[in-house]
Structures are given as structure tokens and as C-alpha cells.
Amino acid sequence: MNLDLSRTVSPTESSKASITALNSIVLYGLAFLLAYGVHQLATAAMAHRLGIPLTLHLSHVQFLIPDRQWWRIAVIAVYGVGPFLSLLLAIGAGLLFWFYGRGRKGRLKLFYFWLALHAFNLVLGGLIAGSFTQLGFWYVPRWLFVEGGTAFPIALAVLGGIIAVITGYKAAVAFLQSHDSRTMMLYANRGQLIFTGLLVPWVVGSLLLAALKWPDLTTYEGLLFVTMGLFLLPLSISSRNELFQDTVPTPRKTTIAWAFVGAFLLLALLWRLVFNAGITLS
């Protein structure tokens, strides 16, 4: 994949690339917090409904019962409800993007795009991260098909990885349609768009989110940031080869999305304040 980052760019292109990177980082982070929040709150709500005491932390849900007190239905319900709602959220965000976002100007369509990817990653990436850590979504196939041992969840994780790669590769046009700037959409600037609109938000956004969760960041959640690459790296390659360079007839001017910046900072602050000490439900 040749991003052609050595090409000389004009001050206008450089400014738009920087703004694109900032907006993409913010929307990447905001979408993750929303998707992960839905996942964790659903998990906690199901456990609470089943009478399982728990504590919600910055990066994980701690269940306050010993392993021997779990029963099969509880394991499947508690660890399955989050990925199930995440899948619905991914589908919903994808439909919003396709029918209400891509043909309109503004940054909301880029938010839908990131939300769909993050939510889908909580499902597919959750299978992969769980196979490495034997935590999270891994428990669902493990307890659904006990006779399959650990081989079945691993096979599902491999399948999930393949689906993630295919999804990312096929999402190139959607990624390009999520941007308004005529300058950044030019094929000559495709390398800059991929770098600032995909790779920078993935790396910088993930580091910021990891810092937000520190020192509670779990290996499982850390791996979710890595598995996002199964979507984004094929997407980068496909976008580089995609000749599509159209945008909406009246695109929005490339400026910092202050409303989304404020929303991200506020949500991150609330996340830290609310979950830092842990919330216990008994």
C-alpha cells in the first residue's frame, strides 16, 4: 500500500489534512465510548437482573461472585447481551449512514461510520480478544457448545477475523463518502486522506482511550484496539485503489467540529469521574 506521503502538499491541503485528522480522532473516540458504553451497561444490566452483584469499572465489569456460582444460562446471557446489542447498533449505524448520512453534508455521517465499525468490532474483535484472554464474548460459544471445547471459540474467532478483513476491504466507498472536503477527496490526495482519516485516528484515538482507562485498562480491551486494524488496514488498501472521488454537491467547509470535540471531552470526563471509583450494584 503506497500512501505517497512524501508528495509536496500545499498549505491549504496541509491545513485540511490536520483538521481531518483532529475531527477523525474525536469522532473515533466518541463513537467508541458510545459503543463500549452500550456494551458494558447492557452486560451490567443483565447481570443485575439475574441477581449477580457487580462493580462497573473504567474498563471492565467485575462480577462479585465466585466462578462456581455461575450457571450456564447466566454465562450466556450476561456475556452475550453486550455483543448482541453491539451487532444491532452496528447494523443501525450502518443503515443510518447509508440512508441518511452519505448523501448529506456534515460530520454526522463520519460518526455513523465509526460507530458501525466500533460496534461490529465489539462482536468480531470480541471473539478474537476473548480467544487470547479467555474472557468476555469467548464465554458464549464456549458455554453454548461445551462439547466443542476451546476449539470451537477459536474457530469462530478465525472466522470473525476473516469477516472483519472482508468488511473493511468492502467499506472503501463508504469511508470516502463519509468525507466532504473536495480537496481531500481528490485521488491525488488519497494517501493523505487515508493517513489522516484512518490511520491517525486509529493509533492516536486508541492511545487516548487507553489513557482514559488507565490504570484499569484490561488486556481484553487493549486487544480490541488492535483488532480494529483487521477492519482498517484492508480498508486503507482498498481506499487507495478506489477511484471514487465524488462528494456531496454542497459540502461543508473543512473546519474543526467543535460540537463533537466538546461532546467527546465531556463524555470522557464523565466516564472518568463516574467509573474511576467503581459503581457497585448488588
N, C-alpha and C positions, 0 to 999 in steps of 0.2 A: 504494500500500500504506500504510494508516494504522495505525501501531503504537500509537497512543494512549498515548504515553509521558508525556503531561502529566497523566494521571489521578492523583489523590492515592492513594497506597498506604499501607497500614498498616505499622507496624514489623515485624510478622510476615512480611508479603509482601516487604518490602524485604530482610529477612534471608534469606529463602528464595531470592529472586532473586540475591542476592550469592553464596550458596553454589552455586546452579545455575550461575552464570557461572564460578566457580572450578573446579568439577568438570568443566564442559564444556571449559574451556581445557585442563585437564590431560589429559582423555581425547582431545581433538582432537590434542594434541601427541604423546601416547603412541601413538595409532593411526598417525599419520603416520610416526613413527620406525620403527615395525614394518613398515609397508607399504613405505616407501622403502628400509629396510634389506634386506628380501627382494629388492626390485628390483635394488639395487646389487650385492648379494652374488651373485645369480644371474648378472648381467652379468659380473662378475669371474670367477666360476667357469667360465662358458662360454669366455671369452677364454683363461683359463689352460689349459683343456682343449685348446684349439686351438693352444696354444703361443705365444700372444700375450702378451708381457710387459706389465705394467701397474702402476700405483700407485693405490691407493684413497685418496681424499682426503675431507675433510669433506662436500663437496657434489657431487663428481663422480669418475668413473673416468678416469684419464689413461692412454691406451694408448701404449706406448713403441716404436712402430714408425711409419715414415713412411707417408703415405697410399698411396703406390704399391705398398706391400707387402700391402695388404688384397686379399682376393679375395671374390667375390660371396657365396658361401655363408657365409663368416666374418662378413661385414657383417650379413647377415640373421639368422644365429644369435645373434651377440653382442648386437645391438641389439633383437632380437625376443624373447629369452628372458625378459627382465625384464617387459615388458608382458604376455606370455603368462601368467607366474606371477601377475602382479598381477590379471589377469582371473579366474584361478582363485581367488585369495584373496578378491576381491570377491564372487564367487558363494558361496564357502564362508562368508564372514562374513554375507552376506545370509541364507543358509539357517540359520545358527546363530541369527541374530536372529529369524527368522520362526518357527522350530520350537522353539527352546529359550530365547529371550530375552524376547520381547514379552509373554508371559503370566506372567512371573515378576517378583518384586520385585528391586530391586538396580540397580547401575550397570553391570553387565556388558553388558546389552542396549544401553546407550548407547555402550559401547566397540565392540560389534559394528557398530552403526550408523555410527560414524565410520570404522571400519576399512574397511567396504564402500565408503563414499564416497571415501576416500583412495585405495584400491586402484583403483577404477574411474576416478578422476581421473588416475592414472598412465598409464592407457590412453588415454582420450579427451583429457584435458588434455595428455598427452604428444604426441599428434598436433598439437594446436594450438600448443603451445610450440615443437615441432620445426619447424613451418611458418614461424614467425617467425625462429628461430635457425638453421635447417637443421642441427639436431643431434638426438641421441637417437633416439627412435622414428621420426622423419622418414625416417631412412635405410632403414627396412624397406620401405615402399611405393615409395620412390624406386628401390631396387635390385631389388625384385621385378618392377616394371613399368618397366623402363628406357625403353621406347619412349614411355611416357606423359609423360616429362619431369617438370618440377616441378608441372605442373597436377594430376596425379593425387593426390599427397600433400595438396595444398591442398584439393582436393575432398573427400578423406577427412576432413580437419580440420574443414571446414564441416559435414559430416555428423556428425562426432563432437560438435561444439558443439550441434547440434540434439538429438542423443540425450541429451546432458548436461542440457539445459534440460528436456526431457520427463521424464527420470528424476527430476530434482529436483522438478518440479511434482507428479509422481505419488507422491512419497515423504512427503507430508504426514502421513498417518495413522501411518506407521512412525516418523516423528520424534516425534509426540505419544505414541505407545505406548512410546517409549524413556525416558519420564519417569514417576516415581512420584508426585510431590507432588500431592495433591488440590487444594491451593491454587493452584499454578502451572498446573494443568490446566484450571481454570475458564476458560470462554470470556472472561469479563471480564478475565482476566489474560493473555490470549493475546499481547498486544503485548509484555508483559514477558518472557514465555517465549521468544518469537521473538528479542527483543533479547539476552537473557542466554544463551539456549541455542543460538543460531545465529550471530548477527552478531558478538557479542563474542568467542566462541572463534575464529571465522574471522579476525578482524582481529588480536586480541591474540595468539592462538596462532601465527598466521603470523609476526608480528613477533618473537616469542620464538624460533621455529625459525630465522628468518633470522639473528637474533643468534647463535644457537648455531653456525651455519655460517660466520659472518663471520670472516675476510675472503674465504673461499673460495666464498661463495655465488655460484652461476652465474646468468646471465640465464635459462637454461632452467628451473632450479628455482624461481627467483623467479616466473616466469610460471605455474608450477604452482599457486602460492598464489593467483594471480589467477584462473586457470581454475576453481578451486573455486567461485568466485562463480557460474559457469554452473549449478551444482547448487543453491547455497544461496539465491540471490536468488529464483528461481522457487519454491523450497521455502518461503521466507518468505511469499510472496504466497499460495500455496496453503494454507499453515497458517493464515493469517489468515482465510481464507474457510471453513475446515473447521470444522464444528460439533461434531465429535467431541471429547469431554472426559472420557471414562471412563479409569480406571486400574485397576490390579490390586486385588483385594478387600482385601488387607492390604499396602499399600505400605510401603516402607522410609521411616523418618523422614529428613527432609532434613538431612543433616549432611555435613561435609567428608569426602570419600573419601580418607582418609589413606593407605590402602594404594596407591591409584592415584597419589597425589601422590608418595609415596616411590618407586614404580616409575618414574615419569616422570623425576624428578630423578636417580635412579641411572642410568637408560638414557642420559639427556642427558649426564651426567658421563662415563660410559664412552665414549660416542660422541666426545666432545671429546678425551678422553685418548688413545683408540686411533687416531683418524684425523687428529689435528691435524698430526702429523709425516708422515703418509702411510705406507701399508703397500705395499711393493713385492713383486710376485710375478713371478718370471722363469722 
